[in-house]
Amino acid sequence: MAVMKAQQPRRAASTLPGIDEVLEKKLEELVIVLSAGQGTKSQVYDEILSLVERGLIRIALKRNKNVKSAAASYLGINRNTFQKKMTALGIPCRKTK
């Protein structure tokens, strides 16, 4: 019988030193760019959420060889939710060989 090594628990991003500050600085830069020339109602919140979701989905797809169910699991979301987000964000899925 094989002895399995215990896996180290994954640390939450917010517990990594300085990650909150780095992310906040980058978000501030994005807000400045996106809010320049805005009219009466800002769309900054929606635009940043779309950018973040689009990036996460692309990363998940790359790391999982474009297998949508594996990419969804990697992100901790349902496959159907993942597919709906891909469609809403206009992300195509190319199969890798």
C-alpha positions as CSV (number, residue, x, y, z in Angstrom):
1,M,0.0,0.0,0.0
2,A,1.4,3.4,-1.0
3,V,1.8,6.1,1.5
4,M,0.5,9.4,0.2
5,K,2.0,12.7,1.2
6,A,-0.3,15.3,2.8
7,Q,-0.8,18.2,0.5
8,Q,0.0,21.7,1.8
9,P,-3.1,23.8,2.1
10,R,-3.5,26.5,-0.5
11,R,-3.1,29.9,0.9
12,A,-5.7,32.5,0.1
13,A,-4.4,35.3,-2.1
14,S,-5.3,37.8,0.6
15,T,-2.8,36.2,3.0
16,L,0.1,36.5,0.6
17,P,2.3,39.4,1.7
18,G,1.6,42.6,-0.3
19,I,-0.8,41.0,-2.8
20,D,-3.7,43.3,-1.8
21,E,-1.5,46.4,-2.2
22,V,-0.2,45.3,-5.6
23,L,-3.8,44.5,-6.9
24,E,-5.2,47.8,-5.5
25,K,-2.4,49.8,-7.3
26,K,-3.1,48.1,-10.6
27,L,-6.9,48.6,-10.2
28,E,-6.3,52.3,-9.4
29,E,-4.4,52.6,-12.7
30,L,-7.2,50.8,-14.6
31,V,-9.9,53.1,-13.0
32,I,-7.9,56.2,-14.1
33,V,-7.8,55.0,-17.7
34,L,-11.4,53.7,-17.8
35,S,-12.9,56.7,-16.2
36,A,-11.2,59.3,-18.4
37,G,-13.8,61.1,-20.5
38,Q,-16.8,59.3,-18.8
39,G,-20.2,60.8,-19.2
40,T,-22.8,61.0,-16.5
41,K,-22.9,57.4,-15.5
42,S,-19.6,55.5,-15.0
43,Q,-19.3,51.9,-16.2
44,V,-15.9,51.4,-14.5
45,Y,-17.2,48.7,-12.1
46,D,-18.7,46.5,-14.9
47,E,-15.7,47.1,-17.2
48,I,-13.2,46.0,-14.5
49,L,-15.2,42.9,-13.6
50,S,-15.4,41.9,-17.3
51,L,-11.6,42.4,-17.6
52,V,-10.9,40.3,-14.5
53,E,-13.4,37.5,-15.5
54,R,-12.0,37.5,-19.1
55,G,-8.5,37.1,-17.8
56,L,-9.3,34.4,-15.3
57,I,-11.2,32.4,-17.9
58,R,-8.3,32.6,-20.4
59,I,-5.8,31.6,-17.8
60,A,-8.0,28.6,-16.7
61,L,-8.4,27.5,-20.3
62,K,-4.7,27.7,-21.0
63,R,-3.8,25.8,-17.8
64,N,-6.4,23.1,-18.6
65,K,-5.7,22.6,-22.4
66,N,-9.0,24.3,-23.3
67,V,-11.0,21.7,-21.5
68,K,-14.0,23.7,-20.3
69,S,-15.1,21.4,-17.5
70,A,-11.5,21.2,-16.1
71,A,-11.1,25.0,-16.4
72,A,-14.4,25.6,-14.6
73,S,-13.4,23.2,-11.8
74,Y,-10.0,25.1,-11.6
75,L,-11.9,28.3,-11.0
76,G,-14.3,26.6,-8.6
77,I,-17.4,27.3,-10.7
78,N,-20.0,25.2,-12.4
79,R,-19.3,24.2,-16.0
80,N,-22.6,25.8,-17.2
81,T,-21.8,29.0,-15.5
82,F,-18.3,28.9,-17.0
83,Q,-19.8,28.4,-20.5
84,K,-22.3,31.3,-20.0
85,K,-19.5,33.6,-18.9
86,M,-17.5,32.6,-22.0
87,T,-20.4,33.4,-24.2
88,A,-21.2,36.7,-22.5
89,L,-17.6,37.8,-22.6
90,G,-17.1,36.7,-26.2
91,I,-14.3,34.2,-25.5
92,P,-14.0,31.4,-28.1
93,C,-12.7,28.0,-27.0
94,R,-10.2,26.4,-29.3
95,K,-9.5,22.8,-28.8
96,T,-5.8,21.9,-28.5
97,K,-4.4,18.7,-29.9
